[in-house]
Amino acid sequence: MKRILPVLTLLLPFSVFAQNKLQVVKANAGQAKIYEEPHAISRWHINPKVKLDVYTMGKFTKSKRIKFKTDVDSIVFNISPGQKKEFIVLLNGKDSCLTQITAPVLKNFSKVSPEIHDAVPFFVNKYNTNFLPIIFNGTDSLIMNFDSGANDIDLTNAALATKVKSKPKLYHTDYDIKIGNHTYKSKIYDIELAGNETDGLLGWDIFDGMIVALDYDQNKMMVHSTMPKEILQDKQYTRFKITYIKNKPFIESEISQDGTKNKSLFFFDLGYQRTVMLDRDLLREMKFPAEKMEVIKKVMMRGVNGNEVPVTTVKLQSLKIGNFELKNVPAQVMEQNKPMPGTNVHYLGNDILKRFNTVFDFQNNVIYLKPNHLYDVAYADQKS
């Protein structure tokens, strides 16, 4: 989840805001919503005690439309990477709240010298959890789940209590994260659960502006500051455009059942251990015949915070990712406790994604996929 942190500044009188001709948005309630193209909705708490309240957007690649909506008013504007937009929220006609929407600058490390070309041991276990070794803060050897649905570094409470000797200060301090021969910086957050047999989650954005190749055939993660020619020249790779929603990568895929086909953006989630998670609301919206899918089982899953999530597993006749078609996929259908509240999206999980050697080009914002030796293995939930 993207972290949104308030920034404190000196108190400025409302007259100063007026002189700067900032637009005023009225509100009678302390809650608002922020709508981002495409499909993302975030809840926002209007807090008069914070002198400059900053909403930091996730990564996106070109100008997008933002709507900030209160219970009685709204403001709409376009914003581009690297820009900031400020306006006043006037709460109950008396409390003025200086609010800022900040768009992150696009990163690209293709010009760094010397170039970075690094290789790290990388595996997937029987639970469909990716994992690799890191050195935290120069002292602690940890096993991390590389999760394209996570940001920064999340360490489990168990690891913080028993394995992390350096006792980090959470949330606000950058620490050294050594991956292979290169050292990165990241803040540290605590979570209840990560992937099985791991100490935490390694978010994709630690590599933003780089190239990350996952080779399940050779059990290697390779990190590059420039794209290797052999990847671009490999005709077995298929290229997919990345769309970022709430700082998470999505690619287009298609599901079909009894002659009905639906194409939409799917969250590319290496941290999700099953095949596909289908959003019931999106299935209804797209008039997909979910009722015709055979029910395999019903279970109670747990999220990273330990919360219970009821999930039904069904047989999906076809999943197409580009020209790759997977048939009779045991897919999960979720109605409650969605991992991305306010956003109706489907998920591609690691029981699907491990079947492809994967290249994340976080410079040009594309993903390359090539089938590997796991392409035809049985699914974890496959009905016997």
C-alpha positions, 0 to 999 in steps of 0.5 A: 500500500502506498504510504501517505504522510502528513507534512507539517509547516508553519501556520499561514493565515487564510488571507495569504491563501487568498493572495495566492489565488488558490482555489477553495473547495467547500466541505461540511464533513471531514471526509473526501474522496480522490478519484484518479484515472483510471479506476482508482478511488482513495479516501481522504481525511480533512484535518485542519490541524495539519497545516499542509496536508499532502497526498502523494500519488503513486507512479504514473507516466503521463498527465492524468485527471484528478477529481477531489470531491467533498460532500458538497463541492469538488475540484478537477485538474490535470497533473503530470509526473513531478508536478504539485497542485495546491488548493484550500479545503474550507471545512464548515465555513471556518477551518481552512486546510491547505491541501497538496496533491503531489505526483512523483518524478519519473525515475530512470537510471540508464545513465548511471556510471558505472552501469549496474548489472547484478545477479541474485539467487531467486526461487519460488517455493511450494507455496508459490512464494518468490524469495531472495536473500538480502542484508538489512542495515549491514548486519541482518540476513533476511529472506524476502518475498519480492512482491510487485504489489508491495512498496518499500520494505515490510518486515513481519512482526515475527522477524522484527522480534526474533531475527532483526538485531539492529532494531530499526525505527519504523516508518520514517528512517531510511536503511541500507538494503543490500541486494546482490552487490548493490545497496538501496535505501528504504523505509521499514514498515511492519506487517503481520504476514508475508509469503510463507517461509519469508521474513517480509515483503520487498516492494517493486519500487525499490527498483523503480527506474531499473530493469529487473529480470526474473529467471525461474529456469536459472533461479536468478533475479538480475537487476540492470541499469540498462536493458541487456541486448539479449532480452530485446533480441529474444523473440520468445518474449512478449511485450506488455504495457504497464498501467499503474493504478495506486502505485501497482503494475497492471497489464491487459488480459482476457478471461472467457466463459461459455463464449463470453469474453472480457478484456481488462487490466489485471493487477500483476501481483507476484505476492498473491500465491494463487492463480487469478483473483476475480472481482465479483463486482467487476464480473457483474459490471462486465456481465460475465457469466460467473454463475456458470463457472463450476465451484471447486471449493470455498475457503477462508484466506488471510491478508497481510494484516491477518484479516479473514477473507472469504474466497470461492474457487471456481473453474475458469475456462480460459485466461489469455495473457497476450497470445498465451492461453491457459485453460481450466484455470482454478480462479478465486472469486472475491466479494469482501475485504478487497485488497484495493478498496474502492477499486474493482480489478482482477489479479494475476497471482504467482501460480500463473506468473511463475510460469513466465520468465519476466522482465520488468522495464521500469524505465519504459514501463513495460513487462516482457513475458516468456514461458519457462519450464513451469508453464505446464505444471499443475495448479495448486488448486487444480481439481483432481 
